[in-house]
């Protein structure tokens, strides 16, 4: 059986390395990104089966990044897990089209339970994909990365 791929975007290097170690020791092929500069290109090159995104990232939030990833051809149904220490925003994250949200701090068991569930049920539809794709494709050409 082919090893499932997980791309993790987390700006806290200690947490990023910890997540990679935990998931790799449970049989997943992981790629970690601690910045968002070229994350869309990395998604397209690595072709993950699951994405784990921190909500609070330097250049954009995990919800916006989720929407941008969902707008990429071939990634409309790739599961996205957003992790966040900000409980107040957790309810609004579904608006971005993510598949699950995990509140920090979380246990290894909680993480693995959500990851295993999302990876085993790959095709999801939040119902927001056409709207997200349209909005993001209009906005992406205007985004200036410096």
N, CA, C and O atoms as a MOPAC input file, in Angstrom:
PM7 MOZYME 1SCF
protein

 N      0.83600 1    -1.17900 1     0.00000 1
 C      0.00000 1     0.00000 1     0.00000 1
 C      0.88800 1     1.25200 1     0.00000 1
 O      1.88500 1     1.32500 1     0.71800 1
 N      0.49900 1     2.23600 1    -0.82600 1
 C      1.26500 1     3.46900 1    -0.93400 1
 C      1.12700 1     4.31900 1     0.32100 1
 O      0.04200 1     4.45100 1     0.88700 1
 N      2.24000 1     4.88800 1     0.74100 1
 C      2.26300 1     5.73500 1     1.92700 1
 C      1.48700 1     7.02400 1     1.65100 1
 O      1.71000 1     7.67900 1     0.63300 1
 N      0.58000 1     7.38500 1     2.55400 1
 C     -0.21700 1     8.60500 1     2.41400 1
 C      0.64300 1     9.81700 1     2.74100 1
 O      1.49100 1     9.77400 1     3.63300 1
 N      0.40900 1    10.90200 1     2.00000 1
 C      1.19900 1    12.11800 1     2.15100 1
 C      0.41000 1    13.18900 1     2.90500 1
 O     -0.78000 1    13.39400 1     2.66600 1
 N      1.10500 1    13.86400 1     3.82100 1
 C      0.50800 1    14.95600 1     4.58600 1
 C      1.42300 1    16.17200 1     4.48600 1
 O      2.62000 1    16.08800 1     4.76300 1
 N      0.84500 1    17.29900 1     4.08900 1
 C      1.58200 1    18.56000 1     4.07000 1
 C      1.11800 1    19.37600 1     5.26500 1
 O     -0.07900 1    19.58600 1     5.45900 1
 N      2.07500 1    19.83400 1     6.06300 1
 C      1.77100 1    20.59200 1     7.27900 1
 C      2.31900 1    22.00700 1     7.12100 1
 O      3.49100 1    22.19400 1     6.79400 1
 N      1.45900 1    23.00600 1     7.35600 1
 C      1.89200 1    24.40900 1     7.33500 1
 C      1.71600 1    24.94900 1     8.74600 1
 O      0.59900 1    25.13700 1     9.22600 1
 N      2.84400 1    25.19300 1     9.39500 1
 C      2.85900 1    25.64200 1    10.79600 1
 C      4.09600 1    26.50700 1    10.98900 1
 O      5.20900 1    26.06300 1    10.70700 1
 N      3.91500 1    27.74300 1    11.47000 1
 C      5.05800 1    28.64500 1    11.62200 1
 C      5.84900 1    28.41600 1    12.90700 1
 O      6.95500 1    28.94000 1    13.03500 1
 N      5.32800 1    27.66600 1    13.84700 1
 C      6.05500 1    27.30000 1    15.06200 1
 C      6.90600 1    26.06800 1    14.72800 1
 O      6.38000 1    24.96200 1    14.60000 1
 N      8.22000 1    26.26700 1    14.58900 1
 C      9.09900 1    25.18200 1    14.13600 1
 C      9.10000 1    23.97800 1    15.07200 1
 O      9.18400 1    22.84000 1    14.61000 1
 N      9.01000 1    24.20900 1    16.35800 1
 C      8.99400 1    23.09200 1    17.31600 1
 C      7.73300 1    22.24600 1    17.10600 1
 O      7.80600 1    21.01900 1    17.05000 1
 N      6.59500 1    22.90200 1    16.99300 1
 C      5.34900 1    22.16700 1    16.76100 1
 C      5.36600 1    21.48900 1    15.40000 1
 O      4.91200 1    20.35100 1    15.27300 1
 N      5.87900 1    22.16600 1    14.38500 1
 C      5.95800 1    21.57800 1    13.04500 1
 C      6.77300 1    20.29300 1    13.06800 1
 O      6.34100 1    19.27000 1    12.53600 1
 N      7.94900 1    20.34200 1    13.68100 1
 C      8.79900 1    19.14400 1    13.75500 1
 C      8.15500 1    18.04500 1    14.58100 1
 O      8.27900 1    16.86400 1    14.25800 1
 N      7.46800 1    18.43200 1    15.64700 1
 C      6.77200 1    17.43700 1    16.48300 1
 C      5.67100 1    16.74800 1    15.68900 1
 O      5.55000 1    15.52300 1    15.72800 1
 N      4.86800 1    17.52600 1    14.96900 1
 C      3.80000 1    16.94700 1    14.14900 1
 C      4.37800 1    16.01400 1    13.08800 1
 O      3.85900 1    14.91900 1    12.87100 1
 N      5.44500 1    16.44400 1    12.43200 1
 C      6.07900 1    15.60200 1    11.42100 1
 C      6.56700 1    14.28600 1    12.03100 1
 O      6.35800 1    13.21900 1    11.45400 1
 N      7.21200 1    14.36200 1    13.18800 1
 C      7.72400 1    13.15800 1    13.84300 1
 C      6.59200 1    12.20300 1    14.21500 1
 O      6.68700 1    10.99900 1    13.97800 1
 N      5.52600 1    12.74300 1    14.79500 1
 C      4.38800 1    11.91300 1    15.20500 1
 C      3.76100 1    11.22800 1    13.99900 1
 O      3.50800 1    10.02400 1    14.02000 1
 N      3.51500 1    11.99400 1    12.96200 1
 C      2.84000 1    11.43800 1    11.79000 1
 C      3.74600 1    10.47700 1    11.01300 1
 O      3.28200 1     9.45600 1    10.50600 1
 N      5.02800 1    10.80300 1    10.92200 1
 C      5.96400 1     9.89800 1    10.24500 1
 C      6.08600 1     8.57800 1    10.99300 1
 O      6.17600 1     7.51800 1    10.37300 1
 N      6.08900 1     8.63600 1    12.32300 1
 C      6.19100 1     7.39700 1    13.11000 1
 C      4.90800 1     6.56400 1    13.02900 1
 O      4.88200 1     5.40600 1    13.44500 1
 N      3.85200 1     7.16600 1    12.49000 1
 C      2.60500 1     6.43100 1    12.28700 1
 C      2.37700 1     6.10100 1    10.80800 1
 O      1.25600 1     5.81100 1    10.39100 1
 N      3.45200 1     6.15000 1    10.03000 1
 C      3.40100 1     5.65600 1     8.66100 1
 C      3.07400 1     6.66700 1     7.57400 1
 O      2.83500 1     6.27300 1     6.43200 1
 N      3.05600 1     7.94000 1     7.88600 1
 C      2.74600 1     8.95400 1     6.89100 1
 C      4.02100 1     9.60300 1     6.35300 1
 O      5.01100 1     9.75000 1     7.07000 1
 N      3.97500 1     9.98300 1     5.08500 1
 C      5.04400 1    10.74200 1     4.44700 1
 C      4.68600 1    12.21400 1     4.63300 1
 O      3.66900 1    12.67300 1     4.11300 1
 N      5.50900 1    12.95300 1     5.36600 1
 C      5.17000 1    14.33700 1     5.72200 1
 C      6.13100 1    15.34400 1     5.10300 1
 O      7.33600 1    15.11400 1     5.00100 1
 N      5.55300 1    16.46400 1     4.69400 1
 C      6.33200 1    17.61000 1     4.25900 1
 C      5.89000 1    18.77300 1     5.11800 1
 O      4.69800 1    19.06700 1     5.20800 1
 N      6.85100 1    19.44300 1     5.75500 1
 C      6.53300 1    20.56500 1     6.62100 1
 C      6.94300 1    21.88600 1     6.00400 1
 O      8.00400 1    21.99400 1     5.39100 1
 N      6.09900 1    22.88300 1     6.16700 1
 C      6.37900 1    24.24400 1     5.69100 1
 C      6.21000 1    25.18600 1     6.87200 1
 O      5.16200 1    25.19000 1     7.51700 1
 N      7.23000 1    25.98200 1     7.16100 1
 C      7.10100 1    26.92000 1     8.27800 1
 C      6.83000 1    28.34200 1     7.80400 1
 O      6.79600 1    29.27100 1     8.61000 1
 N      6.64200 1    28.51200 1     6.51500 1
 C      6.28600 1    29.81300 1     5.94400 1
 C      5.32000 1    29.57300 1     4.78500 1
 O      5.17900 1    28.44300 1     4.31800 1
 N      4.66600 1    30.61300 1     4.32800 1
 C      3.65700 1    30.44900 1     3.27700 1
 C      4.10400 1    31.00100 1     1.92600 1
 O      3.29800 1    31.08300 1     0.99900 1
 N      5.36300 1    31.37600 1     1.80300 1
 C      5.84700 1    32.01000 1     0.57200 1
 C      5.50600 1    31.23200 1    -0.70100 1
 O      5.00600 1    31.81100 1    -1.66500 1
 N      5.77100 1    29.94100 1    -0.70600 1
 C      5.57300 1    29.13500 1    -1.91200 1
 C      4.70000 1    27.92000 1    -1.62200 1
 O      4.85100 1    26.87700 1    -2.25800 1
 N      3.80300 1    28.05200 1    -0.67700 1
 C      3.05100 1    26.88000 1    -0.22500 1
 C      2.13400 1    26.32400 1    -1.31700 1
 O      1.95900 1    25.10800 1    -1.39500 1
 N      1.55100 1    27.16400 1    -2.15200 1
 C      0.67400 1    26.64200 1    -3.20200 1
 C      1.46400 1    25.80100 1    -4.20500 1
 O      0.97600 1    24.77200 1    -4.67300 1
 N      2.67100 1    26.23200 1    -4.53200 1
 C      3.52300 1    25.44200 1    -5.41400 1
 C      3.91700 1    24.12300 1    -4.74400 1
 O      3.97000 1    23.07900 1    -5.39400 1
 N      4.19200 1    24.18100 1    -3.44400 1
 C      4.55300 1    22.96300 1    -2.71900 1
 C      3.38900 1    21.98200 1    -2.69100 1
 O      3.59300 1    20.77300 1    -2.80300 1
 N      2.17800 1    22.49000 1    -2.54500 1
 C      0.98800 1    21.62700 1    -2.58100 1
 C      0.91200 1    20.92400 1    -3.92900 1
 O      0.70500 1    19.71200 1    -3.99600 1
 N      1.07900 1    21.68300 1    -4.99100 1
 C      0.97100 1    21.09200 1    -6.33000 1
 C      2.08900 1    20.08200 1    -6.60600 1
 O      1.85400 1    19.08000 1    -7.28200 1
 N      3.29300 1    20.32600 1    -6.09700 1
 C      4.40600 1    19.40300 1    -6.32300 1
 C      4.31400 1    18.15300 1    -5.45400 1
 O      4.53700 1    17.04400 1    -5.93800 1
 N      3.98800 1    18.32600 1    -4.17200 1
 C      3.96600 1    17.21000 1    -3.22100 1
 C      2.70800 1    16.35800 1    -3.38100 1
 O      2.74300 1    15.15100 1    -3.14400 1
 N      1.58600 1    16.98700 1    -3.78700 1
 C      0.29600 1    16.32600 1    -4.00100 1
 C     -0.14900 1    15.53100 1    -2.76000 1
 O     -0.30200 1    14.31100 1    -2.82200 1
 N     -0.35300 1    16.23300 1    -1.63900 1
 C     -0.69700 1    15.54000 1    -0.38900 1
 C     -2.09800 1    14.93300 1    -0.40900 1
 O     -2.97700 1    15.36400 1    -1.15400 1
 N     -2.27200 1    13.91900 1     0.43600 1
 C     -3.59000 1    13.31100 1     0.64300 1
 C     -4.34600 1    14.05000 1     1.73500 1
 O     -5.55900 1    13.88900 1     1.86500 1
 N     -3.64000 1    14.86300 1     2.52500 1
 C     -4.22100 1    15.64100 1     3.61700 1
 C     -3.34200 1    16.86000 1     3.84500 1
 O     -2.11900 1    16.79700 1     3.71900 1
 N     -3.99400 1    17.98400 1     4.18700 1
 C     -3.26400 1    19.19600 1     4.56600 1
 C     -3.61600 1    19.54800 1     5.99700 1
 O     -4.78200 1    19.50900 1     6.38700 1
 N     -2.59400 1    19.89500 1     6.78300 1
 C     -2.79900 1    20.39100 1     8.13900 1
 C     -2.28000 1    21.82300 1     8.14600 1
 O     -1.10100 1    22.06800 1     7.89100 1
 N     -3.17500 1    22.77000 1     8.44300 1
 C     -2.83100 1    24.18700 1     8.39100 1
 C     -3.03400 1    24.83100 1     9.74300 1
 O     -4.08200 1    24.67100 1    10.36800 1
 N     -2.02500 1    25.56400 1    10.19300 1
 C     -2.19700 1    26.39500 1    11.37500 1
 C     -3.10900 1    27.54900 1    10.98100 1
 O     -3.07900 1    28.00200 1     9.83700 1
 N     -3.91200 1    28.02000 1    11.91200 1
 C     -4.80100 1    29.14300 1    11.58200 1
 C     -4.03400 1    30.46400 1    11.54800 1
 O     -4.21100 1    31.26000 1    10.62600 1
 N     -3.18800 1    30.70000 1    12.54200 1
 C     -2.46200 1    31.98000 1    12.62700 1
 C     -1.09500 1    31.85800 1    11.95700 1
 O     -0.12800 1    31.39200 1    12.56000 1
 N     -1.04000 1    32.28600 1    10.69900 1
 C      0.20300 1    32.27300 1     9.94100 1
 C      0.60400 1    33.71400 1     9.63300 1
 O     -0.24900 1    34.60200 1     9.63300 1
 N      1.87600 1    33.95800 1     9.37300 1
 C      2.33700 1    35.33500 1     9.19500 1
 C      1.66700 1    36.11200 1     8.05000 1
 O      1.27600 1    37.26300 1     8.24600 1
 N      1.53000 1    35.52000 1     6.88200 1
 C      1.04600 1    36.26500 1     5.72600 1
 C     -0.44900 1    36.15600 1     5.45900 1
 O     -1.05100 1    37.07500 1     4.90400 1
 N     -1.04100 1    35.05400 1     5.84400 1
 C     -2.48200 1    34.88300 1     5.72100 1
 C     -2.92300 1    33.83900 1     6.71000 1
 O     -2.10300 1    33.07400 1     7.21900 1
 N     -4.21800 1    33.79600 1     6.99300 1
 C     -4.65700 1    32.81400 1     7.97900 1
 C     -4.94200 1    31.47500 1     7.30100 1
 O     -5.07400 1    31.38500 1     6.08000 1
 N     -5.03200 1    30.44800 1     8.13000 1
 C     -5.23500 1    29.10600 1     7.61200 1
 C     -6.52100 1    28.94800 1     6.83100 1
 O     -6.59200 1    28.13900 1     5.90600 1
 N     -7.53900 1    29.71200 1     7.19500 1
 C     -8.79900 1    29.65000 1     6.45000 1
 C     -8.64400 1    30.18700 1     5.04500 1
 O     -9.14900 1    29.59500 1     4.09100 1
 N     -7.95400 1    31.29800 1     4.91000 1
 C     -7.69400 1    31.86700 1     3.58100 1
 C     -6.82200 1    30.92300 1     2.75200 1
 O     -7.04900 1    30.73600 1     1.55700 1
 N     -5.83400 1    30.33900 1     3.40100 1
 C     -4.96700 1    29.38300 1     2.71800 1
 C     -5.76100 1    28.15800 1     2.27300 1
 O     -5.55000 1    27.63900 1     1.17700 1
 N     -6.66400 1    27.70500 1     3.11700 1
 C     -7.53900 1    26.58500 1     2.75600 1
 C     -8.32200 1    26.91900 1     1.49400 1
 O     -8.40200 1    26.10200 1     0.57700 1
 N     -8.90100 1    28.11500 1     1.44400 1
 C     -9.65500 1    28.53100 1     0.26400 1
 C     -8.78700 1    28.58200 1    -0.98000 1
 O     -9.22700 1    28.18700 1    -2.06000 1
 N     -7.55100 1    29.06600 1    -0.84000 1
 C     -6.63600 1    29.12800 1    -1.98100 1
 C     -6.27400 1    27.73200 1    -2.47200 1
 O     -6.19700 1    27.49600 1    -3.67800 1
 N     -6.05200 1    26.81100 1    -1.54300 1
 C     -5.72800 1    25.43100 1    -1.91400 1
 C     -6.92900 1    24.77700 1    -2.59000 1
 O     -6.77400 1    24.07400 1    -3.58900 1
 N     -8.10500 1    25.00200 1    -2.05700 1
 C     -9.32700 1    24.44300 1    -2.65900 1
 C     -9.55400 1    24.96200 1    -4.07300 1
 O    -10.22800 1    24.30600 1    -4.86800 1
 N     -9.00400 1    26.12400 1    -4.39900 1
 C     -9.18600 1    26.68100 1    -5.74100 1
 C     -8.23500 1    26.06000 1    -6.76800 1
 O     -8.42600 1    26.23300 1    -7.97100 1
 N     -7.22100 1    25.34600 1    -6.30300 1
 C     -6.28200 1    24.68900 1    -7.21900 1
 C     -6.95200 1    23.48500 1    -7.86300 1
 O     -7.62800 1    22.70800 1    -7.18800 1
 N     -6.76700 1    23.33300 1    -9.15400 1
 C     -7.34300 1    22.18200 1    -9.84600 1
 C     -6.76400 1    20.89300 1    -9.28000 1
 O     -5.54800 1    20.74700 1    -9.15700 1
 N     -7.64100 1    19.96900 1    -8.93900 1
 C     -7.23600 1    18.68500 1    -8.38900 1
 C     -7.20200 1    18.63000 1    -6.87700 1
 O     -6.96200 1    17.56200 1    -6.31400 1
 N     -7.43200 1    19.73900 1    -6.20200 1
 C     -7.36600 1    19.76300 1    -4.74100 1
 C     -8.69900 1    20.16400 1    -4.10500 1
 O     -8.75700 1    20.46500 1    -2.91300 1
 N     -9.75600 1    20.16600 1    -4.89700 1
 C    -11.06600 1    20.56700 1    -4.40100 1
 C    -11.55500 1    19.67700 1    -3.25900 1
 O    -12.26100 1    20.13600 1    -2.36100 1
 N    -11.17400 1    18.40900 1    -3.30300 1
 C    -11.66800 1    17.44400 1    -2.31800 1
 C    -10.57800 1    16.88500 1    -1.41100 1
 O    -10.82500 1    15.94400 1    -0.65700 1
 N     -9.38200 1    17.44900 1    -1.47400 1
 C     -8.31900 1    17.01700 1    -0.57400 1
 C     -8.67100 1    17.49500 1     0.83500 1
 O     -8.90500 1    18.68700 1     1.03500 1
 N     -8.71200 1    16.60400 1     1.79800 1
 C     -9.09600 1    17.01600 1     3.16300 1
 C     -8.13800 1    18.03600 1     3.76000 1
 O     -6.92300 1    17.96700 1     3.57300 1
 N     -8.72800 1    18.99200 1     4.49100 1
 C     -7.95900 1    20.04100 1     5.15200 1
 C     -8.34600 1    20.08400 1     6.63000 1
 O     -9.51900 1    20.20100 1     6.98300 1
 N     -7.32800 1    19.98600 1     7.47800 1
 C     -7.48600 1    20.10600 1     8.92200 1
 C     -6.83500 1    21.41300 1     9.34900 1
 O     -5.66100 1    21.64400 1     9.06100 1
 N     -7.58800 1    22.26800 1    10.03300 1
 C     -7.02700 1    23.50600 1    10.56100 1
 C     -6.84100 1    23.33800 1    12.06000 1
 O     -7.74200 1    22.89600 1    12.77200 1
 N     -5.64400 1    23.70500 1    12.52300 1
 C     -5.35300 1    23.65800 1    13.95400 1
 C     -5.25300 1    25.09100 1    14.46200 1
 O     -4.69000 1    25.96000 1    13.79800 1
 N     -5.80900 1    25.32600 1    15.65200 1
 C     -5.83800 1    26.68500 1    16.17700 1
 C     -5.92300 1    26.70600 1    17.68800 1
 O     -6.57900 1    25.86600 1    18.30400 1
 N     -5.25300 1    27.67100 1    18.26700 1
 C     -5.35100 1    27.89700 1    19.71400 1
 C     -6.44100 1    28.91100 1    20.03400 1
 O     -6.69700 1    29.20700 1    21.20100 1
 N     -7.07200 1    29.43500 1    19.01400 1
 C     -8.08100 1    30.48000 1    19.19100 1
 C     -9.47300 1    29.89800 1    19.08700 1
 O    -10.05300 1    29.82800 1    18.00300 1
 N    -10.00600 1    29.47900 1    20.22700 1
 C    -11.29600 1    28.79800 1    20.26100 1
 C    -12.42700 1    29.65700 1    19.71000 1
 O    -13.39500 1    29.12300 1    19.16900 1
 N    -12.32500 1    30.97100 1    19.83700 1
 C    -13.40300 1    31.84500 1    19.38900 1
 C    -13.61500 1    31.79600 1    17.88000 1
 O    -14.73100 1    32.01900 1    17.41000 1
 N    -12.57700 1    31.51100 1    17.12300 1
 C    -12.72900 1    31.50400 1    15.67200 1
 C    -13.06100 1    30.12200 1    15.11800 1
 O    -13.32400 1    29.98200 1    13.92300 1
 N    -13.05100 1    29.11700 1    15.95700 1
 C    -13.23500 1    27.75200 1    15.46700 1
 C    -14.54700 1    27.55200 1    14.72100 1
 O    -14.57300 1    26.85600 1    13.70700 1
 N    -15.62900 1    28.14200 1    15.19600 1
 C    -16.91600 1    27.95500 1    14.54700 1
 C    -16.95700 1    28.59300 1    13.16900 1
 O    -17.62900 1    28.07900 1    12.27600 1
 N    -16.26000 1    29.69100 1    12.97900 1
 C    -16.29200 1    30.36400 1    11.68500 1
 C    -15.40400 1    29.69000 1    10.63800 1
 O    -15.50500 1    30.01100 1     9.45400 1
 N    -14.54300 1    28.77100 1    11.04700 1
 C    -13.62600 1    28.16300 1    10.10000 1
 C    -14.33300 1    27.31100 1     9.05400 1
 O    -13.80900 1    27.15100 1     7.95200 1
 N    -15.48000 1    26.77000 1     9.35400 1
 C    -16.21100 1    25.96800 1     8.38100 1
 C    -16.56500 1    26.79500 1     7.14800 1
 O    -16.74100 1    26.24400 1     6.06200 1
 N    -16.66900 1    28.10000 1     7.30800 1
 C    -16.96500 1    28.96900 1     6.17300 1
 C    -15.86700 1    28.91400 1     5.11200 1
 O    -16.13200 1    29.20000 1     3.94400 1
 N    -14.68000 1    28.56500 1     5.48300 1
 C    -13.57500 1    28.47800 1     4.53400 1
 C    -13.56100 1    27.15400 1     3.77800 1
 O    -12.82800 1    27.01400 1     2.79900 1
 N    -14.34600 1    26.19600 1     4.20700 1
 C    -14.40200 1    24.91600 1     3.52100 1
 C    -13.45200 1    23.86400 1     4.05100 1
 O    -13.18400 1    22.87800 1     3.36500 1
 N    -12.93200 1    24.05200 1     5.26500 1
 C    -12.06200 1    23.01300 1     5.81700 1
 C    -12.92200 1    21.82800 1     6.27000 1
 O    -14.12800 1    21.96500 1     6.47600 1
 N    -12.28900 1    20.68100 1     6.41800 1
 C    -13.01500 1    19.46100 1     6.77500 1
 C    -13.07500 1    19.22700 1     8.27200 1
 O    -13.99300 1    18.57200 1     8.76500 1
 N    -12.09400 1    19.76200 1     9.00100 1
 C    -12.06800 1    19.57500 1    10.45100 1
 C    -11.20800 1    20.66500 1    11.07800 1
 O    -10.34800 1    21.26300 1    10.43200 1
 N    -11.47100 1    20.89700 1    12.35000 1
 C    -10.71300 1    21.86400 1    13.13600 1
 C    -10.30400 1    21.17300 1    14.42900 1
 O    -11.10800 1    20.48000 1    15.05300 1
 N     -9.06000 1    21.36300 1    14.82600 1
 C     -8.55300 1    20.78000 1    16.05300 1
 C     -7.99100 1    21.91000 1    16.90200 1
 O     -7.11200 1    22.65300 1    16.46400 1
 N     -8.50900 1    22.03100 1    18.12500 1
 C     -8.08400 1    23.10800 1    19.01400 1
 C     -6.79100 1    22.73500 1    19.72800 1
 O     -6.66600 1    21.64400 1    20.28400 1
 N     -5.83000 1    23.66000 1    19.70300 1
 C     -4.58300 1    23.49100 1    20.45000 1
 C     -4.84100 1    23.85900 1    21.90000 1
 O     -5.63200 1    24.76700 1    22.15200 1
 N     -4.22800 1    23.21600 1    22.84400 1
 C     -3.39000 1    22.02900 1    22.67400 1
 C     -4.26500 1    20.78500 1    22.47600 1
 O     -5.38900 1    20.71600 1    22.97400 1
 N     -3.73700 1    19.82200 1    21.75300 1
 C     -4.44300 1    18.57100 1    21.51200 1
 C     -3.49700 1    17.42100 1    21.82000 1
 O     -2.27700 1    17.58400 1    21.83000 1
 N     -4.07500 1    16.26800 1    22.06900 1
 C     -3.26100 1    15.08200 1    22.37600 1
 C     -2.86100 1    14.38200 1    21.07500 1
 O     -3.45000 1    14.61900 1    20.02100 1
 N     -1.86800 1    13.53300 1    21.17000 1
 C     -1.44100 1    12.74000 1    20.02300 1
 C     -2.60600 1    11.86700 1    19.56100 1
 O     -2.83200 1    11.71600 1    18.36000 1
 N     -3.34800 1    11.29300 1    20.51300 1
 C     -4.49000 1    10.44900 1    20.15700 1
 C     -5.55600 1    11.22700 1    19.39800 1
 O     -6.11600 1    10.72300 1    18.42500 1
 N     -5.84500 1    12.46500 1    19.84100 1
 C     -6.83000 1    13.30000 1    19.14100 1
 C     -6.36300 1    13.59200 1    17.71600 1
 O     -7.13700 1    13.48600 1    16.76400 1
 N     -5.09700 1    13.95900 1    17.58200 1
 C     -4.53800 1    14.25400 1    16.26800 1
 C     -4.66400 1    13.05000 1    15.34300 1
 O     -5.16800 1    13.17100 1    14.22700 1
 N     -4.20900 1    11.89900 1    15.80200 1
 C     -4.22800 1    10.70000 1    14.96300 1
 C     -5.64700 1    10.26600 1    14.60800 1
 O     -5.89900 1     9.79000 1    13.50100 1
 N     -6.56700 1    10.43200 1    15.54500 1
 C     -7.96100 1    10.07200 1    15.27000 1
 C     -8.51800 1    10.92400 1    14.12700 1
 O     -9.15000 1    10.39600 1    13.21100 1
 N     -8.28600 1    12.23700 1    14.17800 1
 C     -8.79100 1    13.12700 1    13.13100 1
 C     -8.07400 1    12.85800 1    11.80600 1
 O     -8.71900 1    12.76500 1    10.76200 1
 N     -6.75200 1    12.73400 1    11.84200 1
 C     -5.97700 1    12.49400 1    10.62700 1
 C     -6.40900 1    11.19100 1     9.96800 1
 O     -6.66400 1    11.16900 1     8.76400 1
 N     -6.49600 1    10.11200 1    10.72900 1
 C     -6.89900 1     8.81900 1    10.16800 1
 C     -8.30200 1     8.87800 1     9.57100 1
 O     -8.56100 1     8.29400 1     8.51900 1
 N     -9.19400 1     9.57800 1    10.23900 1
 C    -10.56200 1     9.71700 1     9.74200 1
 C    -10.59600 1    10.49100 1     8.43200 1
 O    -11.26500 1    10.07900 1     7.48400 1
 N     -9.88500 1    11.60000 1     8.37500 1
 C     -9.89400 1    12.41900 1     7.16500 1
 C     -9.22000 1    11.71600 1     5.99000 1
 O     -9.68300 1    11.81300 1     4.85400 1
 N     -8.14200 1    11.02000 1     6.26400 1
 C     -7.41800 1    10.34200 1     5.17400 1
 C     -8.22200 1     9.16000 1     4.64000 1
 O     -8.13300 1     8.83500 1     3.45600 1
 N     -8.99800 1     8.52000 1     5.49500 1
 C     -9.76500 1     7.36200 1     5.03100 1
 C    -11.04000 1     7.76000 1     4.29200 1
 O    -11.62600 1     6.93600 1     3.59100 1
 N    -11.47300 1     9.00000 1     4.43800 1
 C    -12.67200 1     9.46400 1     3.72400 1
 C    -12.30600 1    10.67000 1     2.87500 1
 O    -12.66300 1    11.80300 1     3.19900 1
 N    -11.58200 1    10.41200 1     1.77200 1
 C    -10.98300 1    11.48900 1     0.98600 1
 C    -11.99500 1    12.40700 1     0.30500 1
 O    -11.79500 1    13.62200 1     0.29200 1
 N    -13.05200 1    11.87700 1    -0.24900 1
 C    -13.94400 1    12.75200 1    -1.01100 1
 C    -14.97300 1    13.40100 1    -0.09900 1
 O    -15.87500 1    12.74700 1     0.42400 1
 N    -14.80900 1    14.70600 1     0.07200 1
 C    -15.74600 1    15.48400 1     0.86700 1
 C    -16.22400 1    16.64200 1     0.02900 1
 O    -15.58800 1    16.99800 1    -0.96300 1
 N    -17.32200 1    17.22700 1     0.40900 1
 C    -17.83100 1    18.39100 1    -0.29700 1
 C    -18.46800 1    19.30500 1     0.71100 1
 O    -19.50600 1    18.99200 1     1.29400 1
 N    -17.83900 1    20.43500 1     0.91100 1
 C    -18.35100 1    21.38100 1     1.88800 1
 C    -19.52600 1    22.16900 1     1.34400 1
 O    -20.19100 1    22.88300 1     2.09400 1
 N    -19.79400 1    22.05200 1     0.03800 1
 C    -20.85700 1    22.83300 1    -0.56900 1
 C    -20.42800 1    24.24300 1    -0.92300 1
 O    -21.17300 1    24.97500 1    -1.57400 1
 N    -19.23900 1    24.62700 1    -0.50300 1
 C    -18.75000 1    25.97700 1    -0.75300 1
 C    -17.72600 1    26.03600 1    -1.88700 1
 O    -17.25600 1    27.11700 1    -2.24400 1
 N    -17.38300 1    24.88800 1    -2.44700 1
 C    -16.27600 1    24.87000 1    -3.40100 1
 C    -16.46200 1    25.76800 1    -4.61100 1
 O    -15.53200 1    26.50100 1    -4.94600 1
 N    -17.60300 1    25.76000 1    -5.28600 1
 C    -17.72600 1    26.65700 1    -6.43800 1
 C    -17.55800 1    28.12400 1    -6.04200 1
 O    -16.90800 1    28.89000 1    -6.75300 1
 N    -18.13800 1    28.51200 1    -4.91500 1
 C    -18.03200 1    29.89000 1    -4.44100 1
 C    -16.58200 1    30.23200 1    -4.10300 1
 O    -16.08900 1    31.29000 1    -4.49300 1
 N    -15.90200 1    29.35300 1    -3.38700 1
 C    -14.51800 1    29.57900 1    -2.99300 1
 C    -13.62900 1    29.69200 1    -4.22900 1
 O    -12.81000 1    30.60600 1    -4.32400 1
 N    -13.79000 1    28.75900 1    -5.18300 1
 C    -12.95600 1    28.78400 1    -6.38200 1
 C    -13.11800 1    30.09700 1    -7.13000 1
 O    -12.13400 1    30.68900 1    -7.57100 1
 N    -14.34200 1    30.54800 1    -7.27200 1
 C    -14.58800 1    31.79500 1    -8.00000 1
 C    -13.95200 1    32.97600 1    -7.29700 1
 O    -13.27500 1    33.78400 1    -7.93400 1
 N    -14.15500 1    33.09100 1    -6.00000 1
 C    -13.61500 1    34.21700 1    -5.24000 1
 C    -12.09600 1    34.20500 1    -5.24500 1
 O    -11.46900 1    35.23700 1    -5.48400 1
 N    -11.49600 1    33.04800 1    -4.98400 1
 C    -10.04100 1    32.96800 1    -4.88000 1
 C     -9.38100 1    33.18300 1    -6.23300 1
 O     -8.36300 1    33.87100 1    -6.31000 1
 N     -9.92900 1    32.61600 1    -7.30000 1
 C     -9.32000 1    32.80000 1    -8.61800 1
 C     -9.35900 1    34.25900 1    -9.04500 1
 O     -8.47900 1    34.71800 1    -9.77200 1
 N    -10.36800 1    34.98400 1    -8.60000 1
 C    -10.42300 1    36.41300 1    -8.90500 1
 C     -9.38500 1    37.17600 1    -8.07800 1
 O     -8.80400 1    38.14800 1    -8.56300 1
 N     -9.15000 1    36.75100 1    -6.85500 1
 C     -8.26900 1    37.48200 1    -5.94800 1
 C     -6.79400 1    37.16400 1    -6.15700 1
 O     -5.95500 1    38.04900 1    -5.98800 1
 N     -6.45100 1    35.94000 1    -6.51700 1
 C     -5.05300 1    35.51700 1    -6.60100 1
 C     -4.23400 1    36.38300 1    -7.56200 1
 O     -3.10700 1    36.73300 1    -7.20900 1
 N     -4.72300 1    36.75300 1    -8.75200 1
 C     -3.87700 1    37.59200 1    -9.59600 1
 C     -3.55000 1    38.95600 1    -8.97500 1
 O     -2.56100 1    39.58300 1    -9.35400 1
 N     -4.36000 1    39.41400 1    -8.03900 1
 C     -4.14200 1    40.71800 1    -7.42100 1
 C     -3.19000 1    40.65400 1    -6.23300 1
 O     -2.70400 1    41.69200 1    -5.78500 1
 N     -2.91500 1    39.46200 1    -5.71400 1
 C     -2.06100 1    39.32400 1    -4.52900 1
 C     -0.61100 1    39.55800 1    -4.93700 1
 O     -0.09700 1    38.91300 1    -5.85100 1
 N      0.02700 1    40.47400 1    -4.25700 1
 C      1.43000 1    40.78900 1    -4.50600 1
 C      2.26800 1    40.17400 1    -3.38700 1
 O      2.06800 1    40.49200 1    -2.21500 1
 N      3.18600 1    39.31400 1    -3.73700 1
 C      4.08100 1    38.71700 1    -2.75700 1
 C      5.41000 1    39.45600 1    -2.83300 1
 O      6.03400 1    39.53400 1    -3.89100 1
 N      5.83000 1    39.99400 1    -1.69500 1
 C      7.10600 1    40.72700 1    -1.70100 1
 C      8.16700 1    39.99100 1    -0.95100 1
 O      9.29900 1    40.46500 1    -0.85800 1

